[in-house]
């Protein structure tokens, strides 16, 4: 395994600082910082989730003066990315850092969004952060290693509770055992998630807040539910391994939206292009991506010339984020957005129907 040392002996450090005198070398001992990790390819298995997968060890590094204090900053990243997508800084006071099989597999999936089951080369870096009377250039050591991740087994989830008085509803499992989505109508009440449609335990319940899940395995534990404060359409996203949930009441939900107008590449033909619902961000539609020319446009909710989303006034400005919905365009007039010649260009139009905001992003 290749180990890279980005610091050298004390003389090299002095050259980098352009300042090194006799007083700075007095009492200096030790060897340059080095780090060691796995010597062979690491194969992760879900059956060993709690076992230690990798351990990194490093030495103290150059010991400059007894008055200096040293902490070590550990980070990890995909190899050869210059740590631009690295894990957050982890300050370690001793000389070792370990990850279990489950921790490492989940880190690779969540931090770098790699598909489970892939092989990936990683590198770990430790930085000796010296604090003392004078600035000392930090020592850095890096090591590379290869990991083969595993795909999680499928784990079903069902929505249940007073907000859904019928049979438990199955969630869509977008990544086995990790990521789930659900969209549909809930009544006013509460809800939780079951691992089996036939049993109340175990379950995933409301944790510290409305974005946190907690696993409930016993009737002695609190049976807290997520609130559905009004009847209507909801969109739910769950990260089971991280015990995180996002859910939103969607005031206006439509399977499709239709932007039309001479300002768009669509023209005035309804049904040529339908807006896309953003599953990863519930309540958001990507209404349009493409050129906006000088002219007008509006957004319909079906292939008739009835209701839809409109600006707040005629010749609405695309610099405004305010938007309104009407069931019938005749109620408030046939309002349209106006694109001026100076504003023309390529745009992404995004509509947030939960917050009732529209955004025009020039590409």
N, C-alpha and C positions, 0 to 999 in steps of 0.2 A: 504494500500500500504506500502510495506516495504521500509524504508529509511535507508541507511547505512552510518554511520559516520566513516570516516577513520582517524579522529583526535579526540582528547579528550580535556580535560581541559588543562590549561597552564602547569600544573605539568607534564602531560604526554608528552607534547612537550619538556619540559626541559630534561626529562629522555632520549628521543630520541636523543637529542643533546649532552647529557652527560655534559651539562654545563648550569647552571642556578644559578645566584646569585641575591642578593636583588635588585641590580640596574636594572636588566632586568625585574623585576616584577613591578617596580614603574610605576604608571599611566596606568596599564593594566585594561581594562574594556571590557564588552561585553560578548556575548554567543558564543559557538563554531559554526562553519559554518554548516548550514543546507540548503537543497534544497527541494522544493516541486514541484510536477508536476501533471499530470492528476490523479484523484482519481478513475476513471473508465476507462473501455476499450474505446479507441478512434476509432470511425468508420468514415472513410473518404468517402466523396461523391463528385463525379466530379462536380455536380451541385453547390457545395459550395466552388469552388476552391479558391476564394479570401477571404473566411472567416478564422478567426483564428482557428487553429486546437488544438494547445497545447501552454501553457504558463508555463514557469519555473520561479520560484521566489526563491531568497535566501537572507539570512541576511548578514550583514557586516562581521560577524565572530569576532574573538578576536581582539580588538583594542589595540595594544601593546604600541605604542608611537605616539605622534602627528607628529613626524618627518617622520614616515613611510608612504609610499604610497602603496596602494593596488589596483591591477587590478585583474579581474576574467577571467580565461580561461575556456571556455565552449567547451565540446566535446560530441559526441553521438555515440553509437555503438550498434550492436546486443548484447543482454544480454549475460553475462557470457563468453565474449571473451577477458576479461582483457584489453579492448580498443586497441587491436592490429590491428583492422580494422576500427578504429574510423574516424570520420570526421576531417578535418583539425582544428588546434587550432584557436579558435575564441575568441579574446580578447575583453572583455566587461567591460565597466567602471561603469555601474550601476548594478542593482540587479535583472534583468529580461531578459528573452530571449523567443521569440515567433516564431512560424512557422505557415504559412497559410496551408490550406488543400492541395493546389497545390504544395507548396514547400516541405511539408513533404512526400507526395506521390512520387514526383519526386526524392527526396533525397533517399528514400528507394529503388527505382528502379535503380538509377544510381550508388549510392555508394556501395550497397551490392548486386546488380544484382538479386534481388528477383523478381519473377514473379508477375505482377500486380494481385490484388485480394487475395493475401495471408495474413494470420495473422502472426504477428511477435512481439516478445517481445524485446523492446529496453531498454537501460539505458542511462541516461544523467548524466554527471559529471561536477562539477564546482570546480576549484582549485583557492584558494586565493593566489595570487602571491604577496608577500610582499617585497618591496624594501626599504632598510634603511641602517643605519650605520653598522648593524650586520646581519649575515644570520639568517633568521627565517624559521623554517621548515614549508612548506605550509600546510594549512588546505585543506582537500578534503571532498566533500560530493557527494553522488550518489543516484539516485532514478530510479526505474524501472517502466515501463508502457507498455501496450499492444496496438497495432494498427492493424486495419484491413484496408488494402489498397484497391484501386479500379482499375479495368482494364479500360484503356482509350478507348473511343469510336473510331471506325474506321474513319480515315480521309484520303481520297485519295489524292495522289499527282501525277502531270503530268509534264514531262519535255517538255519544249517548247523553241523556240528561233531560231536564224539564224543557229545555229549548227544542228538543226533538222527542216528542212524546211517543213516536212510533218505534219501530225496530231500529236497533243501532245501524248507523250508516257507515259503509266502508269508505276509508280514505284511499286516494290514489297514491301508491308507493312509487315515487319517481326515482329514488335510488334505494336499493334494497337495504332495509333496516335503518336507514338514515333520514331520508327526506320524504315528506308527505305533503299532499295538497288536497284541498276539498273546497268546493264552491256550491252554494245552494241556499235554500231558504231556511231560516230558523225562526222560532217563536220567541217572544220575550221569556227569559228564564235563564238557566245555567246549563253548562255542558262540560264534559270531560271526555277522555279517550280510553277505550278498553282494548286489551290485547285479544280478547275473544268476545264474539257477539253473544255468547251464552254465559258469561261470568263477569261479575263486577270487580273481580280482583285477578291479576294485578291491573292497575290503571295508571294513567298519566293525568294528574290533577293540576289545578292552579297552584303555583308556588308563591314566591315572595311578591310577585306582581303579575300583570296581565301578559307579560312577555316571557314568563318563566314557568317551566313544567317541573313537577316533582313526581317521582314514582311512588305509588301507594301500593303496599303489599299486604296490609293488615287492616282489619276493621278498627283497630285501636288508633290508626292514624287519621288526621283530619281529611274529610271528604269535601275539600273546597273545589268549587266549580268556577269556570270562566263565565263572566256575565254576558248575556245577549240582552242589551238594554232596550231593544225595540225589534219588532217583527220585521223581517225583510231579508234581503240577499246579503250573504256573508262570503268572504274569501279567507281561507285559512292556509298558512304554510307552517310546517313543523320540521325542526331539526331534532330528531329524537336523541341522538348521541350527545348533543350539546344541551339538551333539555331547554330548547328555545322555541317560542311560538310567536308568529305574527298573525293577527286576524283583524279584519276590518269590516264594519258595516258599510255596504255599498249602496248609497242612496239611489243611484240610477245605474242599473245594469242592463246592457244590451249585448246580444250575441255579436252584432256588427254595427259599425257606424260608417257613414258615407260622406266624405268630404267632397264637395262639388263647387265649381266656379271657374271663371275664366282666368283666375290667378293661379290655378293649379294645372297640372298636366292632364287632369281628368276631364276638364271642361264641365259642361252642364249635364252630362249623362249619368244619371243615378245608377248605382250598382256596378260601376266599372272597377271600383277599388273599395275594399272594406277595411276599416281600421282593425288593428290587432290588439287583443287583450293581452296585457303583460302579466303572465302567470307568476313571475318572480316578484312582482310588486303589486299586490292586489289593489284594485281600484284605479289602475292606470291603463289608459289606452294610448298606443302609438298611432296617432290619427293619420299621419302623413309623413313621408320622407321623399323629398324631391324638390324640383324647382318651384319657387313662387315667383310669378311674374306680376307686373303691374296689373291690378284688377281687383275683383271681388271674389269672396268664397264664403261658404257656410257649411255646417255639419248637420246631416240628417241622421235620424235613428232607424230609418227603414227606407224602402225603395219607393216610397210615395213622397209627395211634396208637403208632408205634414210637419210634425214637430221635430225638434232637434236642439242642438246646442248653438247658442248665438252670442254675439258680443252684447254689451250692455246698452249700446246705442248704435244707430246707423253709422256706417263707415268706421266701424270699430278699429282701434289701433292694435297692431300686432306687438306693440311694446307693453300693452296692458295684460295682466294675468287674470283679470276678472272675466267670468263667463256665467251664463245663465241657461237654464233648460226650460223649454216650453213644449207642451203637448200639441199646440197648434200655432203655427207661425203667424196666423192672422190675429192672435190675441195681442201681440205686441208689435206687429208689423213684420215685414220680411227683412229682418236685420241681417247684415253681412259685415265681415271684416273687409277692410280696404288695405291693399298693399300698394305703396307708392313706388315710383320708379327708382328712388334712392334706396329702398328697402329690398328690392328684388334680389334673389339669389337662391341657393340651395338651403332648405330648412328641414328640421325635424320638429313636428308639432306633436306635443304630448298633452293629453287631457287627463286630469285627476278628478274623477267624478265623486270622490269622497270629500275632498276639500273644495270642490267646485273651482278649480284653477286650470288655466290653459297656458302652455309655455311654447314659445317660438324660439327654437335654438338654431342659429345660423351655422351651417356646417362648413 
